[in-house]
Every structure is written in C-alpha cells, then in structure tokens.
Amino acid sequence: MKTGAADHHRILASVQAWRGAPMALATVVETWKSAPCPVGTHMLVHADGRFTGSVSGGCVEGDVLETARQVIVDNGFALRRYGVADGAAWEVGLPCGGDIVVLVQNVSPDFFPGPLFGAIIDAQAAGEVLHIGTNLDNGSSAIVEEEAAGLFINSYLPPRRLIIVGAVEIASTLANVACAMGIEVVLIDPRARFLTAERFPDTQLDDRWPDDAIRALAPDARTAIVTLSHDPKIDDPALLAALETPAAYIAALGSKSSQIKRKERLIAMGASADQLTRIEGPAGVAINAISAPEIALSIAGGMVRAFNDGLR
C-alpha cells in the first residue's frame, strides 16, 4: 500500500490548539498524473468549520469540508475519489488533470485512537520517525512498523532544520521564510552586537563559535546549513564542521570569485576537493536576486530543492 511522508507542522500545531474538540482528518492516500498535493498530505477540519491544510490546492476542499462534517456527525470515515473524469470536474473535481483519493476520518477524542496524535508530537520532539498505518476498508489507524503490509502508511518525520551562520540582514528574511514552511531555525553568530532578540524575534539564537555550535546541534539529513557572515573567521570553520555532517544542503554566500578563494582556504585547512563539491556557492537558485530579501528567497529555493531532491 502506498506510503506518504509530507510535512505536517501546521496540522500538528492545530491539533494542539484544538485539542478536545470534534475534528476530522482528510488525507491524500492515492494520486495520479498532475495531482497538486503529494500522498500523505493532510487537511484538519474543526467541527465549527475551521480548517488547516489542503488536499488539492483548493479544487475539492469544499466537498471535503462537507464530507468531514458528515464524518464527525456519523463517527465514521469516508473514502472519496476526485478527478477530471466525473461530470462535476470543475465543481468538485481537479481541473488540473490529476486524480486523487482522499480518506476522511473522525479524529475526535472519543473516536480516533487517543494516543496517536500525542505519540506523533512526542516523536517529532525527540527527532524520531513514527509510522501510522491505516486500514482503508474501515478507517482504523495504529502505530506500525514501516514495512507493515496491507495498510496505507503515513510517515511522520522529524521537522526539517535550518542552521544559519551570520546574523546579517539576509538572515532575517531567510529565517522568516523557513519558519513559514515549518522548518526549525537556529541562527548562530558569536558577535553579540549582531545577534540580538530585537533584530531576530522568535528565532533561536546561538552565540557559540559556529563550528562548536554546529557539532553540538548534530545536523542530520533533514538539515540545511547556510553561511552568510562574509567573515572567513566565522564562515570557514562553520563550513568545515558542516562537511563532517550528512546535512542535505550546505551553502555559502558570496560571489564566484570569493567562492574560489574560500575553497582554496578550506583545502589549506584540510578539506578535500570531493567534500567541497557539497558546498553550493554562490548560495541559492539563480533568480537575478539583488536585495537582501530576494537573496534570502533564492537561498530558500536552493534549500527546498535539496530537501525535496528525489521526492517528486
């Protein structure tokens, strides 16, 4: 049975905010062609009509909301297929040309297995993966092993992380964009005048030397590391520490000529030529960025590209 592994940060935040209320959970369990959302994507619906997330980018949400309302009333579940083949394609279908199957479950406290949401939230906090298996014949869900057969399995992965080195202006927009995507952000800079809560509210700040901080943070394959300070004393040790990790994305701000000089310095510090191929420099995707926010957007694009490489 197909397995999903979408990012669920907004859904889990709403689960906590609406805890105890009647709710329904819609999940994309099958897709064909140009479906707008990947398998595993959720939409959480409150009994009062509020909702978080999307299963189609807007095409079928109205029908899903009505189905969710009925599922809450009936204490049951429903399986719906949407696509361009039906006569109501523009009304409750997918005019983009794709097909999806959506499971809608009652996840009210008295119906959905009580520990599941709590277990997912606890696993994410611990940096662990949790697999939830659902029987599409009866809508029942339980914690399972990844290889469980005969079930739709949704994998809840630890949050993605972004480690930014250098509390410069670009870092402000980059941190905000990452947070909007549910990516946890740590901003590192040993310079006290740069690293202030006033300049970077709601961002985790770390005033250690970047190489020490990066090793302590133990980046994994769901981590991006970006150096922005333009100060070799700060950026170069950070990059060396980053190369010791399995981070999905390592990038350094600077022109092509500055990247050449940086690589020469890093080789002199012990890095190999093969290791240096992991560093994207100049950082980000090419969008002719000029201003600090535009450069931040470019870097965010490079990060997302690396995170999603091979997923779709």
N, C-alpha and C positions, 0 to 999 in steps of 0.2 A: 504494500500500500504506500502511496506517496508520502513523503516526509517534507515538512515545512520548517524553515528557520528564518523567520522575519524578525525585525527589531520590534519589540513590544513595550518600549519605555512609556509611551503615552497611555497605553491601555492599563499597564500596571499602576501608574500614578492615579488614574481614575478609579481603578479597583479599590485603592486605599482610601480615596476621597469619598467614595460612595458605599463604603463597607456597611453591610447590614441591610441595604436597600434591595428590592427586587430588580434583577438585571437579566439581560440576555446577551450571549456572546455569539457573534457571527464570525465564521472562519472560512477563508478560501481553502477548499480541500482538493480542488482539481482545476486545471487551466488548460486551454487550447489556444493556439495561434497567438494573437496580439493582446492577450488579457492584460489589463492595466496594473494589476497587483499580483505579486508572487504568491505561490502556495504558502499557507501558514499565516497570512495577513489577517489581523483581527479588526473587528468593529464592536465596541461595547455599547450597549443600549440600556439606559436607565428606564425604569417603569414610567417616569414622568415625561419621556420623550427625548431627553438629552442623550447625546451620543458622542463617542470619541472614536477616531479612526475611520477607516474606509476600506471597503472590499472591492471597489470598482473605479475609484476616482470620481464618483458622482453619478454614474449611469443608472445604477439599480438601488441606490441607497433608500429611496422612498419605499420601494417594495420590501426591502429588508427590514426597515423600521416597522412596517405593518406586520410582517411575519414575526418579528421579535415581540411585539405587543401581544400577539395571539399566543406565542410560546410561553410567555410569562403567565398569562391567564390560565393556560391549559396545563402548566407544569410539565411541559414536554420538550420536543425538539422537532426540527423540520430540516429537510434537505431540498434545496432549490437549485435548479439549473437555469442560467441566463445566457442568451446568445442572440445572434442576428437571425437565426433560422425561424424563430417564432414570429407570429404576426404582430406582436406588440414590441418589436425590437427597439423602437425609439421611445416607447413608453416605459418598459421595464426590462429592456434588453441592453446589448452592448453594441452601439453603432460603430465602435472602433473595429469591429470584425472578429473579436475574440469570443470565447465561451468560458464560463466559469461555473463551478458547483460550489455552493455556499451552505455550510452547516450552521444552523441557528440553534443554540442550546439555552435552556433556562439555567442560569448560574446564580439564582437567588440562594440565600443561605440554606434554606430547607431542602434544596434540590441538588445543586452541584456539590460534589464531594468536598466537604468543608475545608480540609487541609490543603487542597491543591493550590489555590492562589497564594496562600501563605508559604507553601513549600517553594513555589516559583520565586517569590520575592526573596526568601531566605537564601536560595541557591545563587541568585544573582548577586546578592550582597557578599556572598562567600567566593565569588568568582568561579562558580561551578556551572556545568551544563545539566539541565534537567529535561527529561523526555516525558511528554504526556501522550498517552495512546488513547484514541477514541474509536469506539465501535460505531461505524456509520449506520449500522442496522438499528441500533437502539439509542444512540446518542450518549452512551455512558463513557466516562473518562477516568483514567487512573495513571499513576506514575508507572512507567515501564522502562525496560532496557531498550537501547537504541535499535537492536535487531529484532524486536518483537514483531511477530508476523500477524497478518490479518487485520491490522489496525491502521488508522491514519495517525501518524506520529508527528507531533509538533515539538521541535527542539527549542528550548528557551536558553539562549546563550548569555554569557556574562556581557555587561554593557561594553561597548567599544570605548576606548580611551584615546585622548589626545594629550600628549605632553608637549608644551610649548616652551622653548628656551629663549628668553629675552622679552622683557616687559615693555615692548615698544608699541607704537600706535596700531600697527597691523594686528598685533595680538588681541586687541580689544574686539575688533570685528570677527576675527577668526574664532575666538572663544565663544562669542555670541552665536555664530552660525553653527558651531559644533554642538553647543548646548541645545539649540533648537532641533537638532537631529537626534537628541538623546545620547550624545557622546559625552562622557565624563572628561572634564578638562582639568589639567594641572598646569599651572604657569610657574616656571622656575626662573629666578634671577637673584643672584647674590647682592645686587645693588639695591640698597634699602630705599633710595630716593625714587627708583623706578617702580619697585614692587610695592604698591600701596593698595589698600582696600578701596580707597576713594577712586583710584583710576580703574580698578578691576573689581567692582562689586559682584558678589555672587560667584566668584571664581576661586577655586582652591589655590592658594599661594604657597610657594615653597622657596625659602631663601637660602637653601644649601647650594654649594657649588654644583653645577649641573651634572657632572659625571657621578658624584656621590648620590645625588638625588635620583638619577635615572637607575642606577644599580639598586637602590633601595626600593624603588617603585616596581621593579621587576617586570618590565614590559613583556607582553606576550604577542601572539599573532593577531590579536584584535586591538593592537595599539599602534598609533601613529606618533612619530617624534619629528618635530619641526624646529629648526634653529633660526632665530630671527635677529639676534643681537648685533650682528656685524662686527663683533669683537672676537678675534681669534682666541683670546684667553678664555672666553666663555664658550664659544661655539665649538671649537675644535675638540676639547676634551669631552664635550657632550656627544659629539658625533662618534668619537671612538667608543664611548660607552654604549651608544645606540647600536653600533655594529656588532656588539657582543650579544645582542638580543635577537629574538625572532620577530621583531616588530614588522608589521605589514607595510609600513610606509616610513621612510626616513628622507627628509628633505632639508635643504639649506637655502636660505635667502641669499641672493647675490647675483651679479652679472656673470656671463660666461667666462670673462677673464678672471673674475675673482674666484670662480669655481676651480679654474686651472691652478691658481696659486694655492687654494685650500687643499686640493688633492696632493700637491707637492708637499705641503706641510704635514698632512696626515700620513703620507708614506714615510716621511722622515721620522714620524712618531711611532711607526710600527705597523700601520695598516697595509694590507695587501691590495694589489690592483683589483683583484676579484671582489674584495669587500667594498671597494669604492664604487663599484657598479650599482650597489644598492642605494646610493645617495642620489636623489633627484635634485639636480641643480642646473639652472635656476629652478626653484621650487614652484610647483603648480602646473596647471594646464595653460596653454597659450591662448589668452583672450585679449591680448594687447592691453593688459592692465596698466594703469598709470597711478591712480590714487591708492592710498592705504587700504580702504575698503575693497577696491577692485582687486588688489593683490591678494588680500585675505580670501576673497571669493575664489580666485584662481587656485590658491593653495588648498582650500576646502575641496575643490573639484579634484585635485590630484589625490587627496586623501580618500575621497569616496571611491574614485576609480580603483585605487589599490585595495580598499576594503572589499569591494564587490567583484574583483577580478575572478572570473570563472563562475560566478553565481548565476548570472543570467546573460 
